[in-house]
Amino acid sequence: MRNTLINEFLVKAGLAPFERKMLAGDASFRKYERVFANGKSYVLMDAPPEKEDITPFITIATHLQQDYQLSTPQILAADEAHGLLLLEDLGDNLYARLLEQDNSQEAELYQTAMQVLVELYHQADKVKRQDLPVFTAEKMLAQVRLLTEWFLPYKSGGDVSQAITEHYLAIWKRIIVKLPALKPVLVLYDYHAENIIWLPEHEQAKRAGLLDFQDAMCGNSAYDVVSVLEDARRDVSADTVAKSLHYYLEHTGIEESNFQLGYAIMGAQRNCRIVGTFARLAVRDHKPRYLDFMPRIWRHIANDISHPALAELKDWLDEHVPEEWRT
């Protein structure tokens, strides 16, 4: 049934005859195919509407292109009712793939990634034009709770007491209050090397093609910096991290100590969420490959909680998450 819907969608889009080839799946319920027709290639996004809503992708893609002049795939055809999109094919030069083959480009690619975030920072007033969800304290708390809901039961083999969970959330409430009031920006949310494609034919920030932004929110400007530099899937060299942070601070003018505090809090928040999410993907969704990333994520958490403002969280984790669970 789904296959028939897709074929009818592609015919209606004027691509018959065509050839379809599986391209990728991800941590969500979306799947991607490459479609060959008319001597060209296209990308099909298949997002079952009972599981995923493609409307935010359409809205944010248009916003990023028209208001920020950033690079996203052109939307060539859409069937929102059935969760189907036909997209421009931006090629295969994912940051992650390029750097796996040749890491010598790392500094240039990550500086371009920072240029995107600098653009989002300096054009932050444009975020008000969109009805974006706000990354509230309540959402942050709901996300970090995934660690006690999924990761701890997975590792311990039993239920987590309400007292342990309540203590953990109380600590997080005290941490979130410390979050510095950095300028709210459009947060891409899943900004990392597997979601950025290198487009060297363009200039400046447009050289970074953005692929995954449907969960964009209005939030703290440190979030995406953490997202791309504390990547769950690849190690970014310490030199590139330092240069990227210097570039971002130099070109935004954010006061360094405030930013470091925001970076630490947003990093710990994001990484505690990811630990819980990846445990859930392994246990509930039968995707055990995500467990391979756990040691790296725990290294990121160790870096984040080394900030004095997160000392209480460090103590809680040291008590409830043994070292052997982090490796």
Secondary structure as UniProt FT lines:
FT   HELIX           2..12
FT   TURN            13..14
FT   STRAND          19..25
FT   STRAND          31..37
FT   TURN            38..39
FT   STRAND          40..46
FT   TURN            49..51
FT   HELIX           55..66
FT   TURN            67..68
FT   STRAND          75..79
FT   HELIX           80..82
FT   STRAND          84..88
FT   HELIX           95..101
FT   HELIX           103..105
FT   HELIX           106..122
FT   HELIX           124..129
FT   HELIX           137..144
FT   HELIX           147..151
FT   HELIX           152..156
FT   HELIX           162..177
FT   STRAND          184..187
FT   TURN            193..194
FT   STRAND          196..198
FT   TURN            200..201
FT   HELIX           204..207
FT   STRAND          208..210
FT   TURN            214..215
FT   STRAND          217..220
FT   TURN            221..222
FT   HELIX           223..229
FT   HELIX           238..252
FT   HELIX           256..283
FT   HELIX           288..293
FT   HELIX           294..304
FT   TURN            305..306
FT   HELIX           308..310
FT   HELIX           311..320
FT   HELIX           323..326
//
